[in-house]
C-alpha cells in the first residue's frame, strides 16, 4: 500500500504515527506529500507529520525553508498543521524572519479561522520575545480590527500572551 492510498483513506492517527516512526521511507514520502500543493493530501500528510515529529527532528530540519515557503496561498488547515510542525523546530534568524512575515500575513487576514490565526500569532509572539525591537509590533497587532473577528477563547489567549511582555 502506498502513501497516496493511505492518505486518501480514513486516517488512523495511532497506526500512522507508528508507521511513520518505524519506516523512514514513509516519513520522507510524507514530507514530500506535505510540500506539494495538492489538498487534501498535503494537509493530511502535514497533520500526521505534526504527530510524529519530535523537537528539532533531524529528519525534517532540512525542509524548514520549504515548509515556510509552502505557507503562502494555502488553506487554513494546511497552514495550521505546518505552523504546528515549525513550532517544534529551532529556526535560524533568516528562517525566523521569513516565518514572521508569513505569520503576519496570516494574522492580518481576518477571514482566516481563529485557530490558524492564533498559532500564527504565537509564532509572532515567540519571535518578538527573541528580538525585543519587534515587541511594538504586538501592540499594533492587537488592534480591534484584528482581534474582533476572533472567537472569545482565542481572543483571551492573545491578550494573555501580550500581558506577559
Beta strands, then each sheet from edge to edge (+ up, - down):
end
